Each structure stands twice: as structure tokens, then as C-alpha cells.
């Protein structure tokens, strides 16, 4: 069985690719799988960094997540704005922290 058939993509991630008024993603399944792998790996990679920021710099959870989000929005970032929000929420979930609320009401789905 190919690897992509074993990957369970979070519905909230798939929702990033579904335009308003549509039921299905506007991207291929293969593309969504690739982006999901990237974003999930990024969230997992950021766990240790976030914990280090919290303890070494004495930052609160929201501040740590905010800084991670800003880093993901940098011009050289490999993720989109919506993906960055999802990664931060997934990071919060991995750390058992509350997921931050979106800064604007653009319909971005944050929960992983």
C-alpha cells in the first residue's frame, strides 16, 4: 500500500484548501498530503524550540506561540499564511497549550 494511503490528514488542514461555498479541496490529494507532511513536521520540530523559549526567556505560552507565528510568516517562509496559523495551533496542541485565536476574521481554520 502506498504511503499516502496510510496518512490521515486532519480535517482542519484539508479545510485550508476548501474555498468558501465549496465542499472539496481546490488542490490535488497529493499536493495536500505534501503540504500536510511539511506543516506537521514543522509543528513537531517547533515543540522543543517553543519549550526552550518559554523556560529560557520566561515567556508565557501566548507570547511563545505569537513569536513562532511571526517566524512562520517571515518572507522566506515555506508555508502560507493559513498554514502558518494551522502550524501554530498544532504546536499548541502538541504542547497542551490553548490554541491562539486568529488575529482577524478571515475564516482561517486554526484547530488541528
PDB file as gemmi writes it, atoms N, CA and C in Angstrom:
CRYST1    1.000    1.000    1.000  90.00  90.00  90.00 P 1                      
ATOM      1  N   UNK A   1       0.849  -1.176   0.000  1.00  0.00           N  
ATOM      2  CA  UNK A   1       0.000   0.000   0.000  1.00  0.00           C  
ATOM      3  C   UNK A   1       0.894   1.238   0.000  1.00  0.00           C  
ATOM      4  N   UNK A   2       0.631   2.179  -0.884  1.00  0.00           N  
ATOM      5  CA  UNK A   2       1.437   3.402  -0.910  1.00  0.00           C  
ATOM      6  C   UNK A   2       1.322   4.187   0.393  1.00  0.00           C  
ATOM      7  N   UNK A   3       2.390   4.907   0.740  1.00  0.00           N  
ATOM      8  CA  UNK A   3       2.430   5.672   1.986  1.00  0.00           C  
ATOM      9  C   UNK A   3       1.291   6.667   2.109  1.00  0.00           C  
ATOM     10  N   UNK A   4       0.898   7.330   0.988  1.00  0.00           N  
ATOM     11  CA  UNK A   4      -0.124   8.355   1.094  1.00  0.00           C  
ATOM     12  C   UNK A   4      -1.472   7.794   1.534  1.00  0.00           C  
ATOM     13  N   UNK A   5      -1.699   6.502   1.346  1.00  0.00           N  
ATOM     14  CA  UNK A   5      -2.949   5.897   1.789  1.00  0.00           C  
ATOM     15  C   UNK A   5      -2.948   5.643   3.293  1.00  0.00           C  
ATOM     16  N   UNK A   6      -1.790   5.723   3.933  1.00  0.00           N  
ATOM     17  CA  UNK A   6      -1.690   5.481   5.363  1.00  0.00           C  
ATOM     18  C   UNK A   6      -1.697   6.773   6.163  1.00  0.00           C  
ATOM     19  N   UNK A   7      -1.631   7.896   5.498  1.00  0.00           N  
ATOM     20  CA  UNK A   7      -1.601   9.185   6.170  1.00  0.00           C  
ATOM     21  C   UNK A   7      -3.024   9.663   6.405  1.00  0.00           C  
ATOM     22  N   UNK A   8      -3.333   9.964   7.662  1.00  0.00           N  
ATOM     23  CA  UNK A   8      -4.642  10.536   7.978  1.00  0.00           C  
ATOM     24  C   UNK A   8      -4.465  12.040   8.140  1.00  0.00           C  
ATOM     25  N   UNK A   9      -5.002  12.783   7.223  1.00  0.00           N  
ATOM     26  CA  UNK A   9      -4.870  14.233   7.235  1.00  0.00           C  
ATOM     27  C   UNK A   9      -5.977  14.823   8.100  1.00  0.00           C  
ATOM     28  N   UNK A  10      -5.588  15.716   8.987  1.00  0.00           N  
ATOM     29  CA  UNK A  10      -6.569  16.367   9.863  1.00  0.00           C  
ATOM     30  C   UNK A  10      -7.596  17.125   9.023  1.00  0.00           C  
ATOM     31  N   UNK A  11      -8.875  16.960   9.318  1.00  0.00           N  
ATOM     32  CA  UNK A  11      -9.908  17.686   8.569  1.00  0.00           C  
ATOM     33  C   UNK A  11      -9.689  19.201   8.569  1.00  0.00           C  
ATOM     34  N   UNK A  12      -9.161  19.732   9.672  1.00  0.00           N  
ATOM     35  CA  UNK A  12      -8.915  21.174   9.727  1.00  0.00           C  
ATOM     36  C   UNK A  12      -7.838  21.591   8.731  1.00  0.00           C  
ATOM     37  N   UNK A  13      -6.913  20.692   8.424  1.00  0.00           N  
ATOM     38  CA  UNK A  13      -5.890  21.020   7.429  1.00  0.00           C  
ATOM     39  C   UNK A  13      -6.490  20.976   6.031  1.00  0.00           C  
ATOM     40  N   UNK A  14      -7.299  19.982   5.756  1.00  0.00           N  
ATOM     41  CA  UNK A  14      -7.956  19.886   4.450  1.00  0.00           C  
ATOM     42  C   UNK A  14      -8.804  21.134   4.215  1.00  0.00           C  
ATOM     43  N   UNK A  15      -9.433  21.626   5.291  1.00  0.00           N  
ATOM     44  CA  UNK A  15     -10.283  22.811   5.177  1.00  0.00           C  
ATOM     45  C   UNK A  15      -9.514  24.035   4.682  1.00  0.00           C  
ATOM     46  N   UNK A  16      -8.198  24.059   4.871  1.00  0.00           N  
ATOM     47  CA  UNK A  16      -7.393  25.179   4.380  1.00  0.00           C  
ATOM     48  C   UNK A  16      -7.441  25.288   2.864  1.00  0.00           C  
ATOM     49  N   UNK A  17      -7.758  24.201   2.197  1.00  0.00           N  
ATOM     50  CA  UNK A  17      -7.755  24.149   0.738  1.00  0.00           C  
ATOM     51  C   UNK A  17      -9.156  24.142   0.131  1.00  0.00           C  
ATOM     52  N   UNK A  18     -10.176  24.289   0.984  1.00  0.00           N  
ATOM     53  CA  UNK A  18     -11.561  24.325   0.513  1.00  0.00           C  
ATOM     54  C   UNK A  18     -12.031  25.778   0.520  1.00  0.00           C  
ATOM     55  N   UNK A  19     -12.360  26.273  -0.648  1.00  0.00           N  
ATOM     56  CA  UNK A  19     -12.828  27.650  -0.760  1.00  0.00           C  
ATOM     57  C   UNK A  19     -14.263  27.752  -0.252  1.00  0.00           C  
ATOM     58  N   UNK A  20     -14.623  28.939   0.209  1.00  0.00           N  
ATOM     59  CA  UNK A  20     -15.995  29.160   0.688  1.00  0.00           C  
ATOM     60  C   UNK A  20     -16.999  28.764  -0.392  1.00  0.00           C  
ATOM     61  N   UNK A  21     -18.025  28.067   0.050  1.00  0.00           N  
ATOM     62  CA  UNK A  21     -19.066  27.640  -0.866  1.00  0.00           C  
ATOM     63  C   UNK A  21     -18.756  26.333  -1.575  1.00  0.00           C  
ATOM     64  N   UNK A  22     -17.605  25.781  -1.347  1.00  0.00           N  
ATOM     65  CA  UNK A  22     -17.203  24.512  -1.975  1.00  0.00           C  
ATOM     66  C   UNK A  22     -17.209  23.408  -0.923  1.00  0.00           C  
ATOM     67  N   UNK A  23     -17.248  22.178  -1.392  1.00  0.00           N  
ATOM     68  CA  UNK A  23     -17.217  21.032  -0.493  1.00  0.00           C  
ATOM     69  C   UNK A  23     -15.890  20.286  -0.553  1.00  0.00           C  
ATOM     70  N   UNK A  24     -15.189  20.430  -1.661  1.00  0.00           N  
ATOM     71  CA  UNK A  24     -13.942  19.687  -1.856  1.00  0.00           C  
ATOM     72  C   UNK A  24     -12.764  20.640  -1.990  1.00  0.00           C  
ATOM     73  N   UNK A  25     -11.571  20.149  -1.629  1.00  0.00           N  
ATOM     74  CA  UNK A  25     -10.372  20.995  -1.772  1.00  0.00           C  
ATOM     75  C   UNK A  25     -10.134  21.382  -3.229  1.00  0.00           C  
ATOM     76  N   UNK A  26      -9.554  22.544  -3.413  1.00  0.00           N  
ATOM     77  CA  UNK A  26      -9.217  23.025  -4.748  1.00  0.00           C  
ATOM     78  C   UNK A  26      -7.810  22.611  -5.156  1.00  0.00           C  
ATOM     79  N   UNK A  27      -7.221  21.664  -4.435  1.00  0.00           N  
ATOM     80  CA  UNK A  27      -5.883  21.158  -4.737  1.00  0.00           C  
ATOM     81  C   UNK A  27      -5.940  19.638  -4.804  1.00  0.00           C  
ATOM     82  N   UNK A  28      -4.967  19.055  -5.471  1.00  0.00           N  
ATOM     83  CA  UNK A  28      -4.939  17.598  -5.580  1.00  0.00           C  
ATOM     84  C   UNK A  28      -4.646  16.965  -4.228  1.00  0.00           C  
ATOM     85  N   UNK A  29      -5.060  15.735  -4.095  1.00  0.00           N  
ATOM     86  CA  UNK A  29      -4.820  14.988  -2.858  1.00  0.00           C  
ATOM     87  C   UNK A  29      -3.321  14.895  -2.588  1.00  0.00           C  
ATOM     88  N   UNK A  30      -2.551  14.653  -3.614  1.00  0.00           N  
ATOM     89  CA  UNK A  30      -1.098  14.543  -3.478  1.00  0.00           C  
ATOM     90  C   UNK A  30      -0.493  15.847  -2.967  1.00  0.00           C  
ATOM     91  N   UNK A  31      -0.960  16.977  -3.480  1.00  0.00           N  
ATOM     92  CA  UNK A  31      -0.468  18.277  -3.040  1.00  0.00           C  
ATOM     93  C   UNK A  31      -0.805  18.509  -1.569  1.00  0.00           C  
ATOM     94  N   UNK A  32      -2.043  18.212  -1.184  1.00  0.00           N  
ATOM     95  CA  UNK A  32      -2.468  18.409   0.200  1.00  0.00           C  
ATOM     96  C   UNK A  32      -1.647  17.519   1.133  1.00  0.00           C  
ATOM     97  N   UNK A  33      -1.395  16.283   0.742  1.00  0.00           N  
ATOM     98  CA  UNK A  33      -0.576  15.376   1.552  1.00  0.00           C  
ATOM     99  C   UNK A  33       0.824  15.959   1.744  1.00  0.00           C  
ATOM    100  N   UNK A  34       1.409  16.467   0.684  1.00  0.00           N  
ATOM    101  CA  UNK A  34       2.743  17.049   0.774  1.00  0.00           C  
ATOM    102  C   UNK A  34       2.785  18.246   1.715  1.00  0.00           C  
ATOM    103  N   UNK A  35       1.790  19.113   1.606  1.00  0.00           N  
ATOM    104  CA  UNK A  35       1.729  20.293   2.471  1.00  0.00           C  
ATOM    105  C   UNK A  35       1.468  19.887   3.918  1.00  0.00           C  
ATOM    106  N   UNK A  36       0.617  18.876   4.109  1.00  0.00           N  
ATOM    107  CA  UNK A  36       0.325  18.398   5.463  1.00  0.00           C  
ATOM    108  C   UNK A  36       1.586  17.831   6.109  1.00  0.00           C  
ATOM    109  N   UNK A  37       2.324  17.020   5.372  1.00  0.00           N  
ATOM    110  CA  UNK A  37       3.578  16.467   5.896  1.00  0.00           C  
ATOM    111  C   UNK A  37       4.516  17.586   6.327  1.00  0.00           C  
ATOM    112  N   UNK A  38       4.658  18.595   5.481  1.00  0.00           N  
ATOM    113  CA  UNK A  38       5.533  19.726   5.789  1.00  0.00           C  
ATOM    114  C   UNK A  38       5.073  20.437   7.063  1.00  0.00           C  
ATOM    115  N   UNK A  39       3.795  20.742   7.150  1.00  0.00           N  
ATOM    116  CA  UNK A  39       3.266  21.500   8.286  1.00  0.00           C  
ATOM    117  C   UNK A  39       3.295  20.688   9.582  1.00  0.00           C  
ATOM    118  N   UNK A  40       2.967  19.430   9.506  1.00  0.00           N  
ATOM    119  CA  UNK A  40       3.009  18.565  10.695  1.00  0.00           C  
ATOM    120  C   UNK A  40       4.448  18.436  11.185  1.00  0.00           C  
ATOM    121  N   UNK A  41       5.387  18.223  10.257  1.00  0.00           N  
ATOM    122  CA  UNK A  41       6.804  18.143  10.637  1.00  0.00           C  
ATOM    123  C   UNK A  41       7.272  19.446  11.267  1.00  0.00           C  
ATOM    124  N   UNK A  42       6.829  20.564  10.708  1.00  0.00           N  
ATOM    125  CA  UNK A  42       7.232  21.864  11.242  1.00  0.00           C  
ATOM    126  C   UNK A  42       6.715  22.039  12.667  1.00  0.00           C  
ATOM    127  N   UNK A  43       5.463  21.681  12.906  1.00  0.00           N  
ATOM    128  CA  UNK A  43       4.890  21.799  14.252  1.00  0.00           C  
ATOM    129  C   UNK A  43       5.666  20.919  15.239  1.00  0.00           C  
ATOM    130  N   UNK A  44       5.971  19.708  14.839  1.00  0.00           N  
ATOM    131  CA  UNK A  44       6.718  18.798  15.721  1.00  0.00           C  
ATOM    132  C   UNK A  44       8.122  19.316  15.986  1.00  0.00           C  
ATOM    133  N   UNK A  45       8.732  19.881  14.971  1.00  0.00           N  
ATOM    134  CA  UNK A  45      10.084  20.429  15.115  1.00  0.00           C  
ATOM    135  C   UNK A  45      10.095  21.636  16.055  1.00  0.00           C  
ATOM    136  N   UNK A  46       9.036  22.408  16.051  1.00  0.00           N  
ATOM    137  CA  UNK A  46       8.975  23.616  16.877  1.00  0.00           C  
ATOM    138  C   UNK A  46       8.702  23.347  18.357  1.00  0.00           C  
ATOM    139  N   UNK A  47       8.316  22.131  18.701  1.00  0.00           N  
ATOM    140  CA  UNK A  47       7.983  21.820  20.099  1.00  0.00           C  
ATOM    141  C   UNK A  47       9.157  22.140  21.022  1.00  0.00           C  
ATOM    142  N   UNK A  48      10.313  21.602  20.732  1.00  0.00           N  
ATOM    143  CA  UNK A  48      11.474  21.826  21.599  1.00  0.00           C  
ATOM    144  C   UNK A  48      11.869  23.303  21.621  1.00  0.00           C  
ATOM    145  N   UNK A  49      11.826  23.947  20.467  1.00  0.00           N  
ATOM    146  CA  UNK A  49      12.159  25.368  20.382  1.00  0.00           C  
ATOM    147  C   UNK A  49      11.204  26.203  21.244  1.00  0.00           C  
ATOM    148  N   UNK A  50       9.922  25.889  21.172  1.00  0.00           N  
ATOM    149  CA  UNK A  50       8.919  26.627  21.952  1.00  0.00           C  
ATOM    150  C   UNK A  50       9.146  26.428  23.447  1.00  0.00           C  
ATOM    151  N   UNK A  51       9.437  25.213  23.858  1.00  0.00           N  
ATOM    152  CA  UNK A  51       9.687  24.937  25.270  1.00  0.00           C  
ATOM    153  C   UNK A  51      10.930  25.676  25.753  1.00  0.00           C  
ATOM    154  N   UNK A  52      11.950  25.707  24.916  1.00  0.00           N  
ATOM    155  CA  UNK A  52      13.184  26.419  25.265  1.00  0.00           C  
ATOM    156  C   UNK A  52      12.920  27.910  25.408  1.00  0.00           C  
ATOM    157  N   UNK A  53      12.162  28.484  24.474  1.00  0.00           N  
ATOM    158  CA  UNK A  53      11.826  29.909  24.579  1.00  0.00           C  
ATOM    159  C   UNK A  53      11.070  30.196  25.869  1.00  0.00           C  
ATOM    160  N   UNK A  54      10.134  29.326  26.197  1.00  0.00           N  
ATOM    161  CA  UNK A  54       9.314  29.555  27.384  1.00  0.00           C  
ATOM    162  C   UNK A  54      10.177  29.544  28.648  1.00  0.00           C  
ATOM    163  N   UNK A  55      11.052  28.572  28.773  1.00  0.00           N  
ATOM    164  CA  UNK A  55      11.804  28.439  30.010  1.00  0.00           C  
ATOM    165  C   UNK A  55      13.035  29.348  30.055  1.00  0.00           C  
ATOM    166  N   UNK A  56      13.755  29.467  28.963  1.00  0.00           N  
ATOM    167  CA  UNK A  56      14.966  30.297  28.959  1.00  0.00           C  
ATOM    168  C   UNK A  56      14.658  31.785  29.007  1.00  0.00           C  
ATOM    169  N   UNK A  57      13.589  32.194  28.348  1.00  0.00           N  
ATOM    170  CA  UNK A  57      13.266  33.616  28.276  1.00  0.00           C  
ATOM    171  C   UNK A  57      12.121  34.009  29.209  1.00  0.00           C  
ATOM    172  N   UNK A  58      11.545  33.025  29.887  1.00  0.00           N  
ATOM    173  CA  UNK A  58      10.468  33.306  30.828  1.00  0.00           C  
ATOM    174  C   UNK A  58       9.209  33.837  30.170  1.00  0.00           C  
ATOM    175  N   UNK A  59       8.940  33.383  28.969  1.00  0.00           N  
ATOM    176  CA  UNK A  59       7.778  33.868  28.218  1.00  0.00           C  
ATOM    177  C   UNK A  59       6.542  33.030  28.522  1.00  0.00           C  
ATOM    178  N   UNK A  60       5.392  33.656  28.406  1.00  0.00           N  
ATOM    179  CA  UNK A  60       4.132  32.938  28.544  1.00  0.00           C  
ATOM    180  C   UNK A  60       3.824  32.157  27.277  1.00  0.00           C  
ATOM    181  N   UNK A  61       2.899  31.248  27.386  1.00  0.00           N  
ATOM    182  CA  UNK A  61       2.539  30.393  26.250  1.00  0.00           C  
ATOM    183  C   UNK A  61       2.093  31.207  25.041  1.00  0.00           C  
ATOM    184  N   UNK A  62       1.236  32.191  25.265  1.00  0.00           N  
ATOM    185  CA  UNK A  62       0.722  33.004  24.154  1.00  0.00           C  
ATOM    186  C   UNK A  62       1.849  33.765  23.460  1.00  0.00           C  
ATOM    187  N   UNK A  63       2.798  34.271  24.229  1.00  0.00           N  
ATOM    188  CA  UNK A  63       3.927  35.007  23.649  1.00  0.00           C  
ATOM    189  C   UNK A  63       4.801  34.074  22.806  1.00  0.00           C  
ATOM    190  N   UNK A  64       5.048  32.882  23.315  1.00  0.00           N  
ATOM    191  CA  UNK A  64       5.849  31.897  22.571  1.00  0.00           C  
ATOM    192  C   UNK A  64       5.163  31.560  21.248  1.00  0.00           C  
ATOM    193  N   UNK A  65       3.876  31.277  21.314  1.00  0.00           N  
ATOM    194  CA  UNK A  65       3.140  30.931  20.097  1.00  0.00           C  
ATOM    195  C   UNK A  65       3.097  32.114  19.130  1.00  0.00           C  
ATOM    196  N   UNK A  66       2.955  33.314  19.667  1.00  0.00           N  
ATOM    197  CA  UNK A  66       2.953  34.505  18.821  1.00  0.00           C  
ATOM    198  C   UNK A  66       4.279  34.692  18.100  1.00  0.00           C  
ATOM    199  N   UNK A  67       5.362  34.453  18.801  1.00  0.00           N  
ATOM    200  CA  UNK A  67       6.682  34.577  18.177  1.00  0.00           C  
ATOM    201  C   UNK A  67       6.899  33.503  17.118  1.00  0.00           C  
ATOM    202  N   UNK A  68       6.445  32.302  17.412  1.00  0.00           N  
ATOM    203  CA  UNK A  68       6.554  31.224  16.409  1.00  0.00           C  
ATOM    204  C   UNK A  68       5.737  31.588  15.173  1.00  0.00           C  
ATOM    205  N   UNK A  69       4.564  32.130  15.395  1.00  0.00           N  
ATOM    206  CA  UNK A  69       3.707  32.524  14.278  1.00  0.00           C  
ATOM    207  C   UNK A  69       4.379  33.598  13.438  1.00  0.00           C  
ATOM    208  N   UNK A  70       4.962  34.594  14.088  1.00  0.00           N  
ATOM    209  CA  UNK A  70       5.658  35.651  13.352  1.00  0.00           C  
ATOM    210  C   UNK A  70       6.813  35.074  12.540  1.00  0.00           C  
ATOM    211  N   UNK A  71       7.527  34.126  13.111  1.00  0.00           N  
ATOM    212  CA  UNK A  71       8.614  33.482  12.382  1.00  0.00           C  
ATOM    213  C   UNK A  71       8.117  32.731  11.162  1.00  0.00           C  
ATOM    214  N   UNK A  72       6.969  32.093  11.294  1.00  0.00           N  
ATOM    215  CA  UNK A  72       6.396  31.355  10.167  1.00  0.00           C  
ATOM    216  C   UNK A  72       5.885  32.285   9.073  1.00  0.00           C  
ATOM    217  N   UNK A  73       5.618  33.533   9.420  1.00  0.00           N  
ATOM    218  CA  UNK A  73       5.123  34.498   8.437  1.00  0.00           C  
ATOM    219  C   UNK A  73       6.253  35.264   7.746  1.00  0.00           C  
ATOM    220  N   UNK A  74       7.487  34.977   8.125  1.00  0.00           N  
ATOM    221  CA  UNK A  74       8.630  35.677   7.523  1.00  0.00           C  
ATOM    222  C   UNK A  74       8.622  35.502   6.011  1.00  0.00           C  
ATOM    223  N   UNK A  75       9.202  36.468   5.329  1.00  0.00           N  
ATOM    224  CA  UNK A  75       9.204  36.468   3.868  1.00  0.00           C  
ATOM    225  C   UNK A  75       9.797  35.188   3.275  1.00  0.00           C  
ATOM    226  N   UNK A  76      10.768  34.613   3.943  1.00  0.00           N  
ATOM    227  CA  UNK A  76      11.430  33.414   3.427  1.00  0.00           C  
ATOM    228  C   UNK A  76      10.724  32.116   3.837  1.00  0.00           C  
ATOM    229  N   UNK A  77       9.573  32.226   4.470  1.00  0.00           N  
ATOM    230  CA  UNK A  77       8.853  31.054   4.957  1.00  0.00           C  
ATOM    231  C   UNK A  77       8.367  30.168   3.816  1.00  0.00           C  
ATOM    232  N   UNK A  78       8.294  28.893   4.097  1.00  0.00           N  
ATOM    233  CA  UNK A  78       7.830  27.928   3.097  1.00  0.00           C  
ATOM    234  C   UNK A  78       6.352  27.588   3.267  1.00  0.00           C  
ATOM    235  N   UNK A  79       5.694  28.231   4.239  1.00  0.00           N  
ATOM    236  CA  UNK A  79       4.265  27.967   4.464  1.00  0.00           C  
ATOM    237  C   UNK A  79       3.444  29.206   4.140  1.00  0.00           C  
ATOM    238  N   UNK A  80       2.186  28.983   3.820  1.00  0.00           N  
ATOM    239  CA  UNK A  80       1.267  30.086   3.549  1.00  0.00           C  
ATOM    240  C   UNK A  80       0.776  30.674   4.877  1.00  0.00           C  
ATOM    241  N   UNK A  81       0.057  31.770   4.797  1.00  0.00           N  
ATOM    242  CA  UNK A  81      -0.488  32.404   5.999  1.00  0.00           C  
ATOM    243  C   UNK A  81      -1.430  31.447   6.721  1.00  0.00           C  
ATOM    244  N   UNK A  82      -2.307  30.803   5.981  1.00  0.00           N  
ATOM    245  CA  UNK A  82      -3.242  29.856   6.594  1.00  0.00           C  
ATOM    246  C   UNK A  82      -2.509  28.657   7.188  1.00  0.00           C  
ATOM    247  N   UNK A  83      -1.502  28.167   6.483  1.00  0.00           N  
ATOM    248  CA  UNK A  83      -0.725  27.038   7.002  1.00  0.00           C  
ATOM    249  C   UNK A  83       0.023  27.442   8.266  1.00  0.00           C  
ATOM    250  N   UNK A  84       0.549  28.665   8.312  1.00  0.00           N  
ATOM    251  CA  UNK A  84       1.261  29.143   9.496  1.00  0.00           C  
ATOM    252  C   UNK A  84       0.338  29.143  10.714  1.00  0.00           C  
ATOM    253  N   UNK A  85      -0.886  29.606  10.526  1.00  0.00           N  
ATOM    254  CA  UNK A  85      -1.857  29.604  11.624  1.00  0.00           C  
ATOM    255  C   UNK A  85      -2.151  28.179  12.071  1.00  0.00           C  
ATOM    256  N   UNK A  86      -2.275  27.269  11.123  1.00  0.00           N  
ATOM    257  CA  UNK A  86      -2.537  25.869  11.467  1.00  0.00           C  
ATOM    258  C   UNK A  86      -1.355  25.267  12.222  1.00  0.00           C  
ATOM    259  N   UNK A  87      -0.138  25.548  11.766  1.00  0.00           N  
ATOM    260  CA  UNK A  87       1.062  25.017  12.422  1.00  0.00           C  
ATOM    261  C   UNK A  87       1.114  25.488  13.873  1.00  0.00           C  
ATOM    262  N   UNK A  88       0.817  26.763  14.113  1.00  0.00           N  
ATOM    263  CA  UNK A  88       0.863  27.297  15.473  1.00  0.00           C  
ATOM    264  C   UNK A  88      -0.196  26.629  16.344  1.00  0.00           C  
ATOM    265  N   UNK A  89      -1.364  26.411  15.802  1.00  0.00           N  
ATOM    266  CA  UNK A  89      -2.406  25.743  16.579  1.00  0.00           C  
ATOM    267  C   UNK A  89      -2.030  24.284  16.845  1.00  0.00           C  
ATOM    268  N   UNK A  90      -1.448  23.648  15.864  1.00  0.00           N  
ATOM    269  CA  UNK A  90      -0.990  22.262  16.054  1.00  0.00           C  
ATOM    270  C   UNK A  90       0.131  22.220  17.090  1.00  0.00           C  
ATOM    271  N   UNK A  91       1.031  23.185  17.042  1.00  0.00           N  
ATOM    272  CA  UNK A  91       2.095  23.290  18.044  1.00  0.00           C  
ATOM    273  C   UNK A  91       1.487  23.418  19.438  1.00  0.00           C  
ATOM    274  N   UNK A  92       0.500  24.284  19.569  1.00  0.00           N  
ATOM    275  CA  UNK A  92      -0.177  24.457  20.865  1.00  0.00           C  
ATOM    276  C   UNK A  92      -0.779  23.132  21.322  1.00  0.00           C  
ATOM    277  N   UNK A  93      -1.388  22.424  20.409  1.00  0.00           N  
ATOM    278  CA  UNK A  93      -1.981  21.138  20.757  1.00  0.00           C  
ATOM    279  C   UNK A  93      -0.909  20.158  21.242  1.00  0.00           C  
ATOM    280  N   UNK A  94       0.216  20.099  20.548  1.00  0.00           N  
ATOM    281  CA  UNK A  94       1.302  19.192  20.934  1.00  0.00           C  
ATOM    282  C   UNK A  94       1.862  19.535  22.312  1.00  0.00           C  
ATOM    283  N   UNK A  95       1.819  20.820  22.657  1.00  0.00           N  
ATOM    284  CA  UNK A  95       2.326  21.277  23.957  1.00  0.00           C  
ATOM    285  C   UNK A  95       1.248  21.289  25.041  1.00  0.00           C  
ATOM    286  N   UNK A  96       0.019  20.944  24.679  1.00  0.00           N  
ATOM    287  CA  UNK A  96      -1.133  21.006  25.590  1.00  0.00           C  
ATOM    288  C   UNK A  96      -1.370  22.427  26.079  1.00  0.00           C  
ATOM    289  N   UNK A  97      -1.190  23.383  25.175  1.00  0.00           N  
ATOM    290  CA  UNK A  97      -1.445  24.795  25.442  1.00  0.00           C  
ATOM    291  C   UNK A  97      -2.719  25.178  24.693  1.00  0.00           C  
ATOM    292  N   UNK A  98      -3.392  26.247  25.124  1.00  0.00           N  
ATOM    293  CA  UNK A  98      -4.573  26.697  24.375  1.00  0.00           C  
ATOM    294  C   UNK A  98      -4.172  27.227  22.996  1.00  0.00           C  
ATOM    295  N   UNK A  99      -4.987  26.928  22.027  1.00  0.00           N  
ATOM    296  CA  UNK A  99      -4.740  27.406  20.667  1.00  0.00           C  
ATOM    297  C   UNK A  99      -5.074  28.890  20.607  1.00  0.00           C  
ATOM    298  N   UNK A 100      -4.167  29.705  20.054  1.00  0.00           N  
ATOM    299  CA  UNK A 100      -4.459  31.140  19.963  1.00  0.00           C  
ATOM    300  C   UNK A 100      -5.590  31.417  18.983  1.00  0.00           C  
ATOM    301  N   UNK A 101      -6.270  32.506  19.211  1.00  0.00           N  
ATOM    302  CA  UNK A 101      -7.348  32.922  18.313  1.00  0.00           C  
ATOM    303  C   UNK A 101      -6.747  33.651  17.121  1.00  0.00           C  
ATOM    304  N   UNK A 102      -7.392  33.561  15.957  1.00  0.00           N  
ATOM    305  CA  UNK A 102      -6.878  34.297  14.791  1.00  0.00           C  
ATOM    306  C   UNK A 102      -6.931  35.807  15.047  1.00  0.00           C  
ATOM    307  N   UNK A 103      -5.971  36.512  14.446  1.00  0.00           N  
ATOM    308  CA  UNK A 103      -5.913  37.962  14.635  1.00  0.00           C  
ATOM    309  C   UNK A 103      -7.003  38.683  13.864  1.00  0.00           C  
ATOM    310  N   UNK A 104      -7.479  38.075  12.778  1.00  0.00           N  
ATOM    311  CA  UNK A 104      -8.566  38.696  12.028  1.00  0.00           C  
ATOM    312  C   UNK A 104      -9.614  37.636  11.726  1.00  0.00           C  
ATOM    313  N   UNK A 105     -10.715  38.052  11.235  1.00  0.00           N  
ATOM    314  CA  UNK A 105     -11.827  37.139  10.991  1.00  0.00           C  
ATOM    315  C   UNK A 105     -11.892  36.765   9.513  1.00  0.00           C  
ATOM    316  N   UNK A 106     -10.836  36.136   9.011  1.00  0.00           N  
ATOM    317  CA  UNK A 106     -10.792  35.787   7.595  1.00  0.00           C  
ATOM    318  C   UNK A 106     -11.246  34.357   7.316  1.00  0.00           C  
ATOM    319  N   UNK A 107     -11.760  33.680   8.338  1.00  0.00           N  
ATOM    320  CA  UNK A 107     -12.241  32.326   8.138  1.00  0.00           C  
ATOM    321  C   UNK A 107     -11.163  31.270   8.227  1.00  0.00           C  
ATOM    322  N   UNK A 108      -9.954  31.666   8.600  1.00  0.00           N  
ATOM    323  CA  UNK A 108      -8.862  30.708   8.718  1.00  0.00           C  
ATOM    324  C   UNK A 108      -9.190  29.691   9.798  1.00  0.00           C  
ATOM    325  N   UNK A 109      -9.057  28.422   9.444  1.00  0.00           N  
ATOM    326  CA  UNK A 109      -9.291  27.356  10.398  1.00  0.00           C  
ATOM    327  C   UNK A 109      -8.004  27.102  11.146  1.00  0.00           C  
ATOM    328  N   UNK A 110      -8.030  27.216  12.464  1.00  0.00           N  
ATOM    329  CA  UNK A 110      -6.817  27.044  13.239  1.00  0.00           C  
ATOM    330  C   UNK A 110      -6.712  25.705  13.928  1.00  0.00           C  
ATOM    331  N   UNK A 111      -7.796  25.110  14.324  1.00  0.00           N  
ATOM    332  CA  UNK A 111      -7.694  23.899  15.117  1.00  0.00           C  
ATOM    333  C   UNK A 111      -7.189  22.731  14.285  1.00  0.00           C  
ATOM    334  N   UNK A 112      -6.221  22.002  14.826  1.00  0.00           N  
ATOM    335  CA  UNK A 112      -5.660  20.862  14.072  1.00  0.00           C  
ATOM    336  C   UNK A 112      -6.544  19.647  14.082  1.00  0.00           C  
TER     337      UNK A 112                                                      
END                                                                             
